[in-house]
Amino acid sequence: MTKEERIQKQIERLAEMKKPEAELHAQGYKYIAGVDEVGRGPLAGPVVTAAVVLPEDFDVLGVDDSKKLSEKRREELYEKIIDGCVAYGIGMSDHQVIDDINILNATKEAMKQAIAECEIMLGEALADGGEQGELEVGQADFAKPRKLDYVLFDAVKIENLDVPQQAIIKGDAKVLAIAAASIVAKVTRDRMMVEYASKYPWYAFESNKGYGTAAHYEGIRKHGSCPIHRMSVMKNMH
């Protein structure tokens, strides 16, 4: 495949992934967030979520399910998404929360955090004049959270969310905003695990990011668990 053919394929892919949001925009929904998580399966570390609102004219090529991208490409796209989005938010549930309420509920709690953070940033963006006619600088409710109009999730649904929502199976490969959220969540969590690797150097967190690789299991055999291991998962290893 030539470079021109590859670019053309990416252009077509971008147009396809923008369709779900375009249909919602046509129905009158303006601020649509894509939400995704990373880190449900590891033995250690947090589950991290992201909520991302993209402008309708977002045209960065190559945004896709983070699992399909190289680390270098994810890092490149992360910067472009952060720079080009309308708003974003990060949520996290650490190993203790996962142990206390299980991974699914911990994921949902982290998603609520990400949505709340995204709404705060959205309010700040509008107050700064990002959208004319919404808020004016100096207004009393400066930086007041601005409710999203719609939320698109990858597979999961959140109970008691006072915003219209839709769960889309394999949404990170079908919807641009969800794919963007998957990249933001993945890069955020990967950076955290690299930092943990310097604190707990026996488990190769810098490469496995807390997942169950041979090096990780060897570290557990030699040194036992560390403070960020999920004990609810570890107890099933014996």
C-alpha positions in Angstrom: 0.0 0.0 0.0 1.4 3.4 -1.0 1.5 6.4 1.4 -1.3 8.0 -0.6 -3.5 4.9 -0.4 -2.8 4.6 3.3 -3.9 8.3 3.9 -7.0 7.8 1.8 -7.9 4.8 3.9 -7.4 6.8 7.1 -9.6 9.6 5.7 -12.4 7.1 4.9 -12.0 5.5 8.4 -12.3 8.9 10.0 -15.5 9.7 8.1 -17.0 6.4 9.1 -16.1 6.8 12.8 -17.6 10.3 12.9 -21.1 9.1 11.7 -22.6 8.1 15.1 -21.8 11.6 16.5 -22.9 13.3 13.3 -26.3 11.6 13.6 -26.6 12.9 17.2 -25.5 16.4 16.2 -28.3 16.3 13.6 -30.8 15.5 16.3 -29.7 18.6 18.2 -27.2 17.2 20.7 -24.2 19.5 20.8 -21.7 18.3 23.5 -21.3 14.6 23.0 -18.7 12.8 25.1 -17.1 9.4 24.3 -16.1 7.4 27.4 -13.8 4.4 27.7 -11.7 2.6 30.2 -8.4 0.8 30.4 -7.0 -1.5 33.0 -9.9 -3.9 33.9 -7.8 -7.0 33.5 -4.4 -6.4 35.2 -3.2 -7.8 38.5 -2.0 -4.4 39.7 -2.7 -0.7 39.4 -5.8 1.3 38.9 -8.6 1.2 36.3 -8.5 4.5 34.4 -11.2 6.1 32.4 -11.5 9.1 30.1 -14.3 11.2 28.7 -13.6 13.3 25.6 -15.7 15.8 23.7 -14.4 16.4 20.2 -15.4 19.4 17.9 -17.4 18.5 14.9 -14.5 19.5 12.6 -12.0 17.3 14.3 -9.8 15.9 11.5 -6.9 14.1 13.1 -6.2 11.0 11.1 -5.3 7.6 12.7 -7.5 7.8 15.9 -8.6 4.3 16.6 -9.1 1.7 19.4 -5.9 2.2 21.5 -5.2 -1.5 21.5 -4.6 -1.4 17.7 -2.0 1.4 18.0 1.7 1.3 18.9 2.8 3.1 22.0 4.5 5.8 20.0 1.4 6.4 17.9 -0.8 6.5 21.0 1.5 9.2 22.5 1.4 11.2 19.3 -2.4 11.0 19.1 -2.8 11.7 22.8 -1.2 15.1 22.4 -3.3 16.0 19.3 -6.5 14.9 21.1 -5.8 16.9 24.3 -4.9 19.9 22.1 -7.8 19.6 19.8 -10.7 18.5 22.0 -13.5 20.8 23.4 -13.1 19.2 26.8 -11.9 16.0 28.5 -11.9 14.4 31.9 -9.9 11.6 33.6 -11.3 9.2 36.3 -9.6 6.5 38.3 -10.4 3.8 40.8 -7.3 2.4 42.5 -6.6 -1.2 43.6 -8.3 -0.7 47.0 -11.6 0.5 45.4 -11.4 -2.4 42.9 -11.0 -4.9 45.8 -13.8 -3.2 47.8 -16.6 -3.0 45.2 -15.3 -5.2 42.3 -13.9 -4.2 38.9 -17.1 -3.5 37.1 -18.4 -1.1 39.8 -15.0 0.4 40.2 -15.0 1.1 36.4 -18.4 2.7 36.6 -17.3 5.0 39.5 -14.2 6.0 37.5 -16.4 6.8 34.5 -18.6 9.0 36.6 -15.4 10.9 37.7 -14.3 11.3 34.1 -17.7 12.7 33.1 -17.7 15.1 36.0 -14.2 16.3 35.2 -15.1 16.7 31.6 -18.2 18.8 32.5 -16.0 21.1 34.6 -13.6 21.6 31.7 -16.6 22.2 29.4 -17.9 24.9 31.7 -14.5 26.5 31.8 -14.2 26.4 28.0 -17.5 28.0 27.5 -16.8 30.6 30.2 -13.6 31.5 28.4 -15.6 32.2 25.2 -15.0 28.9 23.6 -18.6 28.9 22.4 -20.2 32.3 21.8 -23.6 32.9 23.4 -23.2 30.3 26.1 -21.4 32.1 29.0 -19.5 35.4 29.2 -16.2 35.9 31.0 -16.7 37.3 34.5 -20.2 35.9 34.8 -21.1 34.7 38.3 -21.1 31.1 37.3 -17.7 31.1 35.8 -16.4 27.6 35.4 -19.7 26.1 36.5 -20.0 22.6 35.2 -21.9 22.5 32.0 -23.9 19.3 31.5 -23.0 17.2 28.6 -25.9 16.6 26.1 -25.1 13.0 25.4 -22.6 10.3 26.4 -21.4 7.4 24.3 -19.9 4.4 26.2 -17.9 1.5 25.0 -20.2 -1.4 26.1 -20.9 -0.2 29.6 -24.0 1.7 30.8 -24.1 3.9 33.9 -27.1 3.8 36.2 -28.6 7.0 37.5 -26.7 9.2 34.9 -28.8 12.3 34.3 -27.6 12.6 30.7 -28.9 10.6 27.7 -26.5 7.7 27.0 -25.8 4.9 24.7 -23.6 1.8 25.1 -22.0 0.7 21.9 -20.4 -2.8 21.6 -16.8 -2.3 20.4 -17.4 1.4 20.5 -13.7 2.2 20.7 -13.4 0.9 17.1 -16.6 2.4 15.8 -17.0 5.9 17.4 -14.4 8.6 17.1 -14.9 10.2 20.5 -14.8 6.7 22.2 -11.6 5.9 20.4 -10.1 9.2 21.5 -11.1 8.4 25.1 -9.5 5.0 24.9 -6.2 6.6 23.8 -6.3 9.2 26.5 -7.1 6.6 29.2 -4.4 4.2 27.9 -1.6 6.8 27.8 -2.6 8.2 31.2 -2.6 4.7 32.8 0.6 3.6 31.1 2.5 6.7 32.3 1.2 5.9 35.9 2.5 2.3 35.7 5.9 3.4 34.4 6.1 5.6 37.5 5.1 2.7 39.7 7.8 0.6 38.1 10.5 2.9 39.6 8.9 2.5 43.1 8.3 -1.3 42.7 11.0 -2.4 40.3 10.6 -6.2 40.7 7.5 -6.7 38.5 8.4 -5.1 35.1 5.4 -2.7 35.3 7.2 -0.4 32.8 6.6 -3.0 30.1 3.6 -5.1 31.2 1.7 -2.2 32.8 0.4 -4.5 35.6 -0.8 -7.3 33.3 0.1 -10.9 34.1 3.3 -11.5 32.1 6.0 -14.1 32.9 8.2 -11.4 34.3 5.4 -10.1 36.5 4.6 -13.6 37.9 8.3 -14.1 38.5 8.5 -10.9 40.5 5.5 -12.0 42.6 7.1 -15.4 43.2 10.3 -13.8 44.4 9.0 -10.7 46.3 5.4 -11.4 47.0 2.7 -8.7 46.3 3.3 -4.9 46.4 1.0 -2.2 47.7 -0.7 -1.7 44.3 -1.6 -5.3 43.6 -5.3 -6.2 43.5 -5.7 -8.7 46.3 -9.1 -9.7 45.0 -7.3 -11.0 41.9 -4.2 -12.2 43.6 -6.1 -14.6 45.9 -7.3 -16.4 42.8 -3.7 -17.2 41.8 -3.3 -19.9 44.4 
